Amino acid sequence: MLHCLRRLLLYRVNTPAGCWLLLGLLLAELPVVAQTSLSLAETLRLGGIHNTDLQLAIQREAIAQSNQRIGVPDRLPSVVLGVSQNNYLNQYNSPTNFVRGIYQDNSLNGGISGSLLLYNGGRLGLSQIQLNQLALRAALETQAVRQQVNRLLVEAYYRVVVEGAKLGVRSESVALSKARWVDFKAQERLGKASTFDVLQAENLFLIDSTSYFQQDIEYQIAQNRLHTAIGWNRFEPIVLTDSLTPTLHPAIFFNLSGKLISLNFDLRSRRIGVMVAENTIRLQKTAFKPTVRLNSSIYQSFTGTKFPDIPRINGNATSLLLAGFSLSVPLLPGREARRAVRQSELERGLSEITVRGAERRLLAEADLLERSYQEQSRIVALSERLINNAARSLTIAHNRLLGGFSNLIEYRSVQLAYTEAKLNHLQALYALKLIESTARQLIGTLK
C-alpha cells in the first residue's frame, strides 16, 4: 500500500502538501510489515539447507559413501540354502528296463553350499579402491557445489546491500532537489526568481523522484533474487546486517595460484577422476587372469518309490563336500574385454587432458584476480576521493546559487556529479567484494 501511495503522489505532486507528503514517504520509509534481519553467515546457512543443487550433491555423496561401506559383492563368502520337493509319475515299457509299467517317485531335497573367492586377479581389492575413490570424489564435488552456491549467495546478498545503499543516494538526491525547489519558490515570492526557474526546479525534483522509484524497483528485484538464491518460495522483507566494507589487502591473494592448484575442490575432484580411470584399466585387465574359489556343501535327500501292488520303498542320501577348489582360466580372452581395456585407456587420457586444462584456467584466473583486485582497489580509493571533492563542490555550488553568482543549471551539474560519484563508489565496492569472494570460492574458503 505504501508503494502505491508513493506512486500516486508522484503524479499529484503539483501542490505543496503533496510534495511534502511525497518527500516524507521517500525519506521515512515507515515499515508496514515485520522485517527479518539477516547476516551473511545466516544467509549461507539457509542456502545450504534450501538450495536444491547442493541437496542433490549431498544425496550423490551419500550414495557413494553407502556403496563404499557395503563394498564389493565377493568380499564375503556366499552361502546358499536350497530346498526342493519333487513328485514324479513314471511309465517304462522298454524291454531293457528291469521295472516296467507305471510307478511313482517322491523326493525331498535340501542342501547348503558355500563359496569363498580366493583369487581373481586382484579385482576384489581394486573394486574396493575404486569405491573409496568414488566416495572421495563425490565429497569433493559436494564441496565444489557448496562453494558455487555460497558464491551466488554472496553476490545476491551484497547486491541487495548495494541497491539499498543506492536507494539512499537517490533519496538524498530527492531531498537536495526538493530543497532547491523550496528555495526558488521562496525567491519567487520575493521577486528574485521567475516562474520559469521554479518550474525548472520542480522538474528536477520530479526527475529525481522518478529515479528514486526506479531504484526502489531495482532494490525489490535484488531482494527477490536473494530469496531465490536462498531457496525460499515466499517473499519476506529483509534487513541485511553485513556492510559492504572490503578487506584491505586480504591474505587470500598471497600465492593465490599455488593455493588454487592445491586447494581447488573442482581440480582435486578431476585428479581423483584420473585415479579412477587408472584403476578402471587395472580392473578391466583382471578379465585375463584366473579365478580360484574354495567351495563347500552338504546335501540331504529323502526319496520314496511306489510300485503297483508293492509297498512304498523309502530311502535317503547324504552328500558332504568338506573342501573343494575350482579354477577357471580364460584361455582365449574375447575382443570385448580388449575393447574395454582400450576404452578405459582412452578415458584416462581424456581425464588427464581435462586436469591440465583446468590447471591452466585456474592459473590464468589467479593472475587475473590478483591484477583485478589491485586495480579495483585503486578505483575504490579514487572514488572515495571523488566523493569528497564532489561534496565540497556541491556545498560551494549551493552557496554560489544562494548568492546569485550561479544558476540552477550549474548547480544541477554539480549535484549530478556528486550523485554519480556516490553511485560509482558503491558499484566499485561491490565489484571489489565480488573479486574477493570469487578468489575465496576457488580456494574453497568461502563460508
Sequence and secondary structure as in RCSB ss.txt:
>XXXX:A:sequence
MLHCLRRLLLYRVNTPAGCWLLLGLLLAELPVVAQTSLSLAETLRLGGIHNTDLQLAIQREAIAQSNQRIGVPDR
LPSVVLGVSQNNYLNQYNSPTNFVRGIYQDNSLNGGISGSLLLYNGGRLGLSQIQLNQLALRAALETQAVRQQVN
RLLVEAYYRVVVEGAKLGVRSESVALSKARWVDFKAQERLGKASTFDVLQAENLFLIDSTSYFQQDIEYQIAQNR
LHTAIGWNRFEPIVLTDSLTPTLHPAIFFNLSGKLISLNFDLRSRRIGVMVAENTIRLQKTAFKPTVRLNSSIYQ
SFTGTKFPDIPRINGNATSLLLAGFSLSVPLLPGREARRAVRQSELERGLSEITVRGAERRLLAEADLLERSYQE
QSRIVALSERLINNAARSLTIAHNRLLGGFSNLIEYRSVQLAYTEAKLNHLQALYALKLIESTARQLIGTLK
>XXXX:A:secstr
 HHHHHHHHHHSTTSHHHHHHHHHHHHH   SS  EEE HHHHHHHHHHH HHHHHHHHHHHHHHHHHHH  GGG
S EEEEEEEEEEEEEEE  TT SS EEEEEEEEEEEEEEEEEEESTTHHHHHHHHHHHHHHHHHHHHHHHHHHHH
HHHHHHHHHHHHHHHHHHHHHHHHHHHHHHHHHHHHHHHTTSS HHHHHHHHHHHHHHHHHHHHHHHHHHHHHHH
HHHHHT SS   EEE       SS GGGTTHHHHHHHH HHHHHHHHHHHHHHHHHHHHHGGGS EEEEEEEEEE
EEEEEE TTS  EEEEEEEEEEEEEEEE  SS  HHHHHHHHHHHHHHHHHHHHHHHHHHHHHHHHHHHHHHHHH
HHHHHHHHHHHHHHHHHHHHHHHHHHHHTSS HHHHHHHHHHHHHHHHHHHHHHHHHHHHHHHHHHHHT   
